[in-house]
Amino acid sequence: MLELSNVSKTFYPGTINEKTALSNLSLHLNPGDFVTVIGGNGAGKSTMLNAVAGVWPIDEGSITIDGTNVTGLPEHKRAKFIGRVFQDPMLGTVPDMQIIENLALAARRGQKRGLSWGVTKKEKALYREKLERLGLGLEDRMTAKVGLLSGGQRQALTLLMASLQKPKLLLLDEHTAALDPATAAKVLELSDAIVQENGLTAMMITHNMHDAIRHGNRLIMMNAGKIILDISGEEKKKLTKTQLLQKFAEVAGVQEETDAVLLS
């Protein structure tokens, strides 16, 4: 479903600020994979996600989504393949529009606009049903402005919007980092349910080792623009936080077996 082949990206080349963010990176995701991505600041996690989304062009390599080479496509043309939830709860929705209007926009993404009614009765019933599954009471607030929602409610709504059209790839970019622990746990639970119910292929960046281990069927760790660990199946299910730190120390060639290794 996703194929990154020998992807490289350097920012500010030829200047004193030159920074190699991705170095000959290759990654293959099968349909239905839910991959968690972990690594320290500057490891290349967000650069990889933004490269997939088309936020900026890559210097070398290729990116293929569901058999389509999207390497040369701009961000807006990749939107039909990708659903995305950002770290900032303020992104991904239109705050001055109602919940039901935001859902209608998401459902019509990539479609031609006409002069018919914005939301049909059938669609309204569908949106109500999907909101009810979130368990946040939003089904009774469909005419409320999204800007009035809490951060957790907005992230849950953004998750729903990102998955309405069942994208080829769902990108979760530290989407719980700005939430309190209880709300983050709820949003992660919803993420698992939405990915599983819709059979989506997903990639989630996180700084939380516990979340990286607990969620998804595969875990990759990045360092200096490369993938240094790729763990899946039974090995991932049995993985502990201590073992993950030890593996990082072994592969990255460092001795500090502490959270600071990953979070510095």
C-alpha positions in Angstrom: 0.0 0.0 0.0 3.0 2.3 0.6 6.5 1.9 -0.9 9.3 4.3 -0.1 12.4 3.4 -2.2 15.8 5.0 -1.5 14.2 8.3 -0.4 16.6 11.1 0.5 15.9 14.7 1.6 18.4 17.4 2.6 17.3 20.9 3.7 19.4 24.0 3.0 22.0 22.1 0.8 25.3 23.8 0.4 24.8 26.2 3.3 26.0 26.3 6.9 22.5 25.1 7.9 22.6 22.0 5.7 20.7 19.1 7.3 20.2 15.6 5.9 16.7 14.6 7.2 16.2 11.4 5.2 19.1 9.2 4.0 18.4 6.5 1.4 15.3 5.4 3.3 13.2 2.5 2.1 10.0 1.2 3.7 7.2 -1.2 2.5 3.7 -1.2 4.1 1.3 -4.0 3.3 -2.5 -3.3 3.1 -3.9 -3.3 6.6 -0.5 -2.5 8.3 -0.8 -0.1 11.3 2.8 1.1 11.8 3.9 3.1 14.8 7.0 5.3 14.2 9.3 6.4 17.1 12.6 8.1 17.4 14.3 11.2 18.8 13.9 14.8 17.7 15.6 15.2 14.3 15.4 11.4 13.5 13.3 12.1 10.4 9.9 11.0 11.5 7.9 14.1 10.5 10.1 14.6 7.4 9.1 11.1 6.2 5.4 11.7 6.8 5.5 15.1 5.0 7.4 13.5 2.1 4.6 10.9 1.8 2.0 13.6 2.0 3.8 15.7 -0.6 4.4 18.7 1.6 7.8 19.1 0.0 9.6 17.3 -2.9 12.2 14.7 -2.2 15.8 14.9 -3.6 16.1 11.2 -4.6 14.1 8.0 -4.6 10.4 7.3 -5.3 7.1 7.1 -3.4 4.3 4.7 -4.5 0.8 4.5 -2.9 -1.3 1.5 -3.9 0.6 1.0 -7.1 0.5 4.7 -8.2 3.8 6.5 -8.3 3.1 9.8 -6.6 6.7 11.1 -6.3 6.1 14.0 -8.7 2.5 14.8 -7.5 1.9 18.0 -5.4 0.2 17.7 -2.0 -3.3 18.5 -3.2 -3.2 15.8 -5.8 -2.2 13.2 -3.3 -5.1 14.1 -1.0 -7.4 11.5 -2.7 -5.0 8.8 -1.4 -4.3 10.1 2.0 -6.2 11.0 5.3 -4.2 12.9 7.9 -4.6 14.0 11.5 -2.1 16.6 12.8 -0.6 17.2 16.2 -2.5 20.5 16.6 -6.2 19.9 17.3 -6.9 23.3 15.6 -5.8 21.8 12.2 -7.9 19.5 10.0 -11.3 21.2 10.7 -13.0 24.5 9.9 -13.7 26.1 13.3 -16.4 28.5 12.1 -18.5 25.8 10.4 -20.8 23.3 12.1 -19.8 19.7 12.9 -22.2 18.4 10.2 -20.8 20.8 7.6 -17.2 19.7 8.3 -18.3 16.1 7.8 -20.0 17.0 4.6 -16.8 18.7 3.3 -14.8 15.6 4.2 -17.3 13.3 2.5 -17.1 15.3 -0.7 -13.4 15.8 -0.9 -12.2 15.4 -4.5 -15.7 15.4 -5.9 -17.3 18.0 -8.2 -19.6 20.6 -6.6 -23.2 21.0 -7.7 -26.3 23.0 -6.7 -28.0 20.2 -4.7 -28.6 20.5 -1.0 -25.5 20.5 1.1 -26.5 17.6 3.4 -29.2 15.1 2.5 -31.4 13.4 5.1 -29.6 10.1 4.4 -26.2 11.7 4.9 -27.4 13.4 8.1 -28.5 10.0 9.5 -25.1 8.5 8.5 -23.1 11.2 10.2 -25.2 10.9 13.3 -24.5 7.2 13.4 -20.8 7.6 13.0 -20.6 10.4 15.6 -22.5 8.2 18.0 -19.8 5.5 17.8 -17.3 8.0 19.1 -19.1 8.0 22.4 -18.5 11.7 23.0 -22.1 13.0 22.6 -21.3 14.8 19.4 -24.3 13.2 17.6 -26.5 15.6 19.6 -24.4 18.7 18.8 -24.2 18.4 15.0 -25.1 22.0 14.5 -22.5 23.3 17.0 -19.5 25.2 15.6 -16.3 23.0 15.7 -14.4 25.9 17.3 -16.4 25.3 20.5 -15.2 21.7 20.9 -12.4 20.6 23.2 -9.1 19.5 21.8 -10.0 15.8 22.3 -13.4 16.2 20.6 -11.8 18.0 17.6 -9.2 15.2 17.2 -11.9 12.6 17.3 -13.9 14.5 14.7 -10.8 14.9 12.6 -10.1 11.2 12.8 -13.7 10.5 11.6 -13.3 13.1 8.8 -10.0 11.6 7.7 -11.4 8.1 7.4 -14.8 8.9 5.8 -13.7 8.2 2.3 -11.5 5.2 3.4 -8.2 6.6 2.2 -5.4 4.3 1.0 -3.2 5.6 3.8 -4.0 7.3 7.1 -1.2 9.4 8.6 -1.3 10.2 12.3 1.3 12.9 13.1 1.7 12.8 16.9 -2.1 13.4 17.0 -2.3 12.9 20.8 0.7 15.0 21.8 -1.3 18.1 22.7 -3.9 16.2 24.7 -4.0 15.3 28.4 -3.3 11.6 29.2 -6.9 10.6 29.7 -8.1 12.3 26.5 -5.1 11.0 24.5 -5.9 7.4 25.6 -9.5 7.9 24.4 -8.3 9.3 21.0 -5.9 6.4 20.6 -8.7 3.9 21.4 -10.8 5.6 18.7 -7.8 5.4 16.3 -7.5 1.7 16.8 -11.2 1.2 16.2 -11.4 3.4 13.1 -8.4 1.7 11.5 -9.7 -1.8 12.3 -13.3 -1.2 11.2 -12.4 0.4 7.9 -9.4 -1.9 7.2 -7.1 1.1 6.7 -3.3 1.1 6.3 -2.0 3.6 8.9 1.2 5.1 10.1 1.4 6.9 13.5 4.3 9.0 14.8 4.6 9.1 18.5 7.2 10.1 21.2 5.5 7.7 23.7 7.2 4.3 23.8 4.3 2.7 25.6 1.9 3.9 22.9 4.3 2.7 20.1 4.4 -0.7 21.7 0.7 -1.1 22.5 -0.8 0.1 19.3 -0.5 -1.2 15.7 1.0 -4.5 14.4 4.4 -3.1 13.6 6.9 -0.7 15.1 9.7 1.1 13.3 12.4 3.3 15.0 14.3 6.0 13.1 17.6 7.6 13.8 19.5 10.1 11.6 17.1 9.8 8.7 17.2 6.0 8.6 15.1 3.1 9.9 17.2 1.3 12.5 14.6 -1.1 13.9 11.6 -2.8 12.3 9.6 -5.1 14.7 6.3 -6.8 14.0 4.2 -9.8 14.8 4.8 -11.8 18.0 8.1 -10.0 18.6 6.2 -6.7 18.9 3.5 -8.1 21.1 6.0 -9.3 23.6 8.2 -6.2 23.4 8.7 -4.2 26.6 9.8 -0.6 27.1 13.1 -1.8 28.6 13.8 -4.1 25.6 13.0 -1.3 23.2 15.5 1.0 24.9 18.1 -1.8 24.8 17.5 -2.5 21.1 17.9 1.2 20.4 21.1 1.3 22.3 22.4 -1.7 20.4 21.4 -0.6 16.9 22.2 3.1 17.2 25.5 2.4 18.9 24.8 4.4 22.1 25.1 3.5 25.7 22.5 5.6 27.4 19.5 3.3 28.0 17.1 6.0 29.1 14.1 7.8 27.8 16.4 10.7 27.0 17.9 8.7 24.1 14.6 8.8 22.3 13.2 12.0 23.6 16.2 14.3 23.5 
